[in-house]
């Protein structure tokens, strides 16, 4: 049956623009997307779905987010579609207010930019599944792949309007390739000593209300994440602001790295 796994809304997050939904569809079930005020972006996490309506008739198959990239669907306001599951599937939908300047479309994987970011223990792959120059009014979407025991979002970055950064609301949705997988997500704002940490499990959805943020995967499971962002249209193509206390690492990810054994001592046999 159709089940809302997790959701973040402007009311629950106390912000203005972004809604994020994670939905399970049983085989044979459908979910209708219809909004006269919001644009929507649909990503398949796993499964086999058919998207019909508003001039679209498209099938998306994705066995696992750890092995396959998948097309995404963009919908302006007033462009309803029905998403039908041909097998048990999980989908995510991001929404934000929009005027309807762009047409419904399928964003093919060949249009998405893939990059390797960071280095050392913070090396990760990021794919721009709905980000500039792929058009939308407010919505942005990324997917990321993080090896077990690694960090992502380092150096910490922010986009809450502080220090000249853009104003973008954001959610993170996490999957792990083992059911026992876990990780951590941190939001913090040093200027007023605000700091919160979330323990992540498979299918955790986390909001970033403000401040710098970063996350890490535990050593026993690889991590996949999906970001939705939304804010003023003028900020959609602007880069975040990075924590100046930590940007030194971009020059040399191996600088000062501790090697083991760090100290030598006498061996004592029992």
Backbone torsions as a table, in degrees:
resi	resn	phi	psi	omega
1	UNK	NA	162.5	177.5
2	UNK	-70.3	131.1	-177.6
3	UNK	-142.9	128.5	173.7
4	UNK	-79.3	110.3	-178.6
5	UNK	-74.3	-42.5	-178.7
6	UNK	-160.3	154.7	178.7
7	UNK	-153.1	149.4	169.3
8	UNK	-131.8	130.3	-178.9
9	UNK	-127.2	164.8	174.5
10	UNK	-55.4	-35.9	179.2
11	UNK	-68.0	-41.7	-177.0
12	UNK	-76.4	-30.2	-177.5
13	UNK	-97.3	-7.5	-179.7
14	UNK	60.3	46.8	173.7
15	UNK	-133.9	-169.4	-165.3
16	UNK	-107.9	-28.5	-163.7
17	UNK	-120.2	-49.1	-161.3
18	UNK	-89.6	133.4	167.3
19	UNK	-119.9	135.7	176.7
20	UNK	-131.7	130.6	-179.3
21	UNK	-126.3	142.2	170.1
22	UNK	-119.9	125.5	-169.4
23	UNK	-130.8	131.1	170.6
24	UNK	-96.1	131.4	175.6
25	UNK	-118.9	123.6	172.4
26	UNK	-74.5	155.3	178.4
27	UNK	-53.3	130.0	179.8
28	UNK	92.2	-10.7	179.7
29	UNK	-88.6	159.1	179.6
30	UNK	-133.9	155.2	175.4
31	UNK	-133.0	128.5	-177.4
32	UNK	-98.4	131.4	174.1
33	UNK	-107.3	119.6	-177.8
34	UNK	-152.0	113.3	178.5
35	UNK	-142.8	135.7	176.2
36	UNK	-94.5	-4.6	-174.9
37	UNK	-123.5	-15.3	-172.8
38	UNK	-124.8	144.2	166.4
39	UNK	-83.0	155.5	-176.5
40	UNK	-135.3	147.9	172.8
41	UNK	-128.2	130.4	-177.9
42	UNK	-113.0	128.1	172.6
43	UNK	-125.2	137.6	175.2
44	UNK	-90.7	123.4	176.0
45	UNK	-78.7	-48.6	175.9
46	UNK	-160.4	152.4	177.0
47	UNK	120.5	-156.8	-172.7
48	UNK	-146.8	108.0	-176.2
49	UNK	-128.1	157.5	174.8
50	UNK	-120.7	130.3	-179.1
51	UNK	-110.9	119.8	-177.4
52	UNK	-131.2	140.9	175.4
53	UNK	126.5	157.6	178.3
54	UNK	53.5	38.9	178.5
55	UNK	82.5	3.4	-179.7
56	UNK	-106.5	141.8	173.1
57	UNK	-149.4	91.3	-167.2
58	UNK	-140.3	139.0	177.9
59	UNK	-107.5	134.0	177.3
60	UNK	-123.0	125.4	178.9
61	UNK	-121.2	128.4	179.1
62	UNK	-146.5	101.4	-178.9
63	UNK	-62.0	-39.0	-177.1
64	UNK	-157.4	142.5	175.6
65	UNK	-70.5	-12.6	-179.2
66	UNK	-85.0	-12.2	-175.3
67	UNK	-123.6	-17.4	-169.9
68	UNK	-139.4	136.1	167.9
69	UNK	-91.0	150.1	-175.6
70	UNK	-134.0	152.2	172.6
71	UNK	-58.1	153.5	173.0
72	UNK	-122.7	162.9	-177.4
73	UNK	-118.6	131.3	175.6
74	UNK	-110.2	134.1	-179.1
75	UNK	-130.4	126.8	171.8
76	UNK	-78.7	171.9	172.9
77	UNK	-58.1	145.2	178.0
78	UNK	76.0	21.7	179.4
79	UNK	-125.9	80.7	-176.6
80	UNK	-73.5	145.9	173.0
81	UNK	-139.4	161.0	172.0
82	UNK	-115.0	131.5	179.4
83	UNK	-107.5	111.6	-175.9
84	UNK	-108.7	132.0	-178.7
85	UNK	-91.5	124.1	174.4
86	UNK	-87.1	-17.0	170.8
87	UNK	-148.7	170.7	178.5
88	UNK	-54.2	128.5	-171.9
89	UNK	-141.1	156.9	170.5
90	UNK	-125.3	134.2	-179.5
91	UNK	-128.1	159.7	171.2
92	UNK	-125.3	144.6	178.7
93	UNK	-132.5	127.6	172.6
94	UNK	-110.1	143.4	-178.8
95	UNK	-140.0	149.3	176.6
96	UNK	-155.0	151.7	178.7
97	UNK	-58.4	141.9	-178.2
98	UNK	-156.2	163.1	-178.8
99	UNK	-98.5	-17.5	177.9
100	UNK	97.6	39.3	-177.2
101	UNK	-81.7	-15.4	-176.4
102	UNK	-120.2	154.6	-177.1
103	UNK	-85.4	158.6	171.0
104	UNK	-59.3	142.3	179.9
105	UNK	-161.4	160.3	169.1
106	UNK	-99.4	127.1	174.6
107	UNK	-93.3	111.1	-176.9
108	UNK	-77.9	153.3	-177.7
109	UNK	-59.1	-29.8	179.8
110	UNK	-66.6	-15.8	177.6
111	UNK	-87.9	-10.4	-172.2
112	UNK	-91.3	131.6	177.9
113	UNK	-81.8	133.3	177.4
114	UNK	-117.5	129.6	-179.8
115	UNK	-135.5	155.9	169.6
116	UNK	-102.4	124.0	-177.9
117	UNK	-114.0	159.6	174.1
118	UNK	74.2	-157.4	-178.6
119	UNK	-174.9	176.5	179.9
120	UNK	51.2	-129.9	-179.1
121	UNK	-81.0	5.9	178.7
122	UNK	-122.9	34.1	177.5
123	UNK	-88.7	131.0	-177.6
124	UNK	-152.3	161.3	174.7
125	UNK	-100.7	135.4	177.6
126	UNK	-128.4	130.8	177.7
127	UNK	-117.0	128.8	179.1
128	UNK	-85.5	90.6	-174.6
129	UNK	-80.1	-25.2	173.1
130	UNK	-154.9	73.2	-178.1
131	UNK	-139.3	158.3	179.7
132	UNK	-47.7	130.0	13.7
133	UNK	-91.7	6.9	174.2
134	UNK	-68.0	124.5	-169.3
135	UNK	-78.1	143.7	168.2
136	UNK	-164.5	168.5	-179.9
137	UNK	-83.4	-60.1	-179.8
138	UNK	-117.7	-31.2	-170.6
139	UNK	-70.6	143.2	172.3
140	UNK	-135.0	143.7	176.8
141	UNK	-143.0	134.7	174.3
142	UNK	-129.1	155.6	166.8
143	UNK	-123.8	147.2	-179.3
144	UNK	-136.7	149.8	179.0
145	UNK	-124.0	126.3	-173.0
146	UNK	-127.8	121.0	179.2
147	UNK	-68.0	149.8	-179.0
148	UNK	-54.6	139.1	-179.4
149	UNK	79.6	8.0	-176.4
150	UNK	-111.2	165.5	179.4
151	UNK	-107.2	156.8	170.9
152	UNK	-137.5	156.9	-176.5
153	UNK	77.0	22.3	179.6
154	UNK	-110.0	131.6	3.0
155	UNK	-64.1	153.1	178.4
156	UNK	-56.7	145.1	-177.6
157	UNK	-134.9	160.9	178.9
158	UNK	-141.1	155.4	175.6
159	UNK	-149.7	59.6	-178.1
160	UNK	-118.7	18.7	179.0
161	UNK	86.6	-6.2	-179.5
162	UNK	-83.9	143.0	178.9
163	UNK	56.7	35.7	177.1
164	UNK	77.8	9.3	-179.3
165	UNK	-74.5	158.8	173.9
166	UNK	-66.2	166.5	177.7
167	UNK	-106.6	98.2	-177.6
168	UNK	-132.0	123.3	172.0
169	UNK	-79.5	149.1	-173.0
170	UNK	-148.3	145.6	169.1
171	UNK	-124.3	153.3	173.6
172	UNK	-121.1	129.6	172.8
173	UNK	-116.0	132.8	-170.8
174	UNK	-119.1	140.1	167.2
175	UNK	-130.5	147.1	176.4
176	UNK	-119.6	151.1	-176.9
177	UNK	-87.4	5.6	168.8
178	UNK	-134.7	141.9	-175.9
179	UNK	-62.4	-25.2	179.8
180	UNK	-87.9	2.2	-177.6
181	UNK	-62.5	150.3	178.1
182	UNK	-153.6	167.4	176.7
183	UNK	-162.2	-167.6	-178.9
184	UNK	-139.7	144.2	175.7
185	UNK	-127.1	135.2	-178.5
186	UNK	-124.7	132.6	167.8
187	UNK	-114.1	134.7	178.9
188	UNK	-155.6	149.7	178.1
189	UNK	-132.1	100.0	-173.7
190	UNK	-64.9	-23.9	-176.1
191	UNK	-65.8	-24.7	176.7
192	UNK	-128.8	19.7	173.4
193	UNK	61.3	29.6	176.4
194	UNK	-88.7	134.6	-175.8
195	UNK	-155.5	126.7	175.4
196	UNK	-138.7	145.9	179.5
197	UNK	-128.2	134.3	177.9
198	UNK	-111.4	131.5	169.1
199	UNK	-80.1	127.7	-176.1
200	UNK	-99.8	137.4	170.7
201	UNK	-127.2	173.4	177.3
202	UNK	-57.7	126.8	179.4
203	UNK	78.4	24.9	171.6
204	UNK	-76.5	140.7	174.3
205	UNK	-122.7	122.6	-173.4
206	UNK	-123.6	137.7	175.9
207	UNK	-96.7	147.8	173.9
208	UNK	-112.8	94.2	-175.8
209	UNK	-75.0	-28.7	179.9
210	UNK	-175.1	174.7	172.3
211	UNK	80.9	-178.2	173.7
212	UNK	-73.8	157.7	178.1
213	UNK	-153.3	157.2	-178.0
214	UNK	-166.1	165.7	176.3
215	UNK	-152.7	165.9	-176.0
216	UNK	-143.6	147.7	175.6
217	UNK	-97.8	138.9	174.6
218	UNK	-63.1	167.5	-173.4
219	UNK	-75.4	-4.8	-172.4
220	UNK	-111.6	-1.0	-178.9
221	UNK	-150.8	137.7	174.2
222	UNK	-73.1	153.2	-173.0
223	UNK	-125.5	137.2	170.8
224	UNK	-117.8	143.1	178.4
225	UNK	-138.2	153.6	175.6
226	UNK	-128.7	126.4	178.4
227	UNK	-105.7	130.3	161.4
228	UNK	-106.5	138.7	174.2
229	UNK	-134.6	153.1	174.7
230	UNK	-160.8	148.0	177.8
231	UNK	-173.3	-158.5	176.8
232	UNK	-58.1	141.1	-177.3
233	UNK	-59.2	-32.1	-178.7
234	UNK	-67.7	-16.2	-178.6
235	UNK	-99.5	1.2	-172.1
236	UNK	-63.9	-32.5	-176.9
237	UNK	-105.3	14.9	-179.0
238	UNK	-93.4	143.4	-178.8
239	UNK	-78.3	153.2	176.5
240	UNK	-71.8	172.2	174.8
241	UNK	-101.2	130.2	-177.6
242	UNK	-97.2	147.6	-179.1
243	UNK	-61.3	112.1	-176.7
244	UNK	-63.5	-19.1	178.4
245	UNK	-72.7	-15.3	-173.6
246	UNK	-122.9	-1.2	-176.2
247	UNK	-71.9	-12.0	177.8
248	UNK	-55.0	-30.1	-173.6
249	UNK	-67.4	-22.0	178.4
250	UNK	-62.4	-24.5	-179.7
251	UNK	-75.6	-32.8	-177.2
252	UNK	-162.0	101.5	-176.8
253	UNK	-70.1	-11.9	178.2
254	UNK	-100.4	-0.4	-175.4
255	UNK	-62.6	127.3	176.2
256	UNK	71.2	11.2	-176.5
257	UNK	-67.2	129.2	179.8
258	UNK	-69.7	132.2	173.7
259	UNK	-107.5	147.5	-175.7
260	UNK	-112.6	142.5	1.5
261	UNK	-71.0	140.3	-179.4
262	UNK	-78.8	-31.4	178.7
263	UNK	-136.2	157.0	178.9
264	UNK	-111.2	140.6	178.4
265	UNK	-139.9	176.1	179.1
266	UNK	-80.7	142.6	175.8
267	UNK	-85.5	132.4	177.3
268	UNK	-116.7	117.3	178.0
269	UNK	-84.7	138.8	-179.8
270	UNK	-70.3	NA	NA
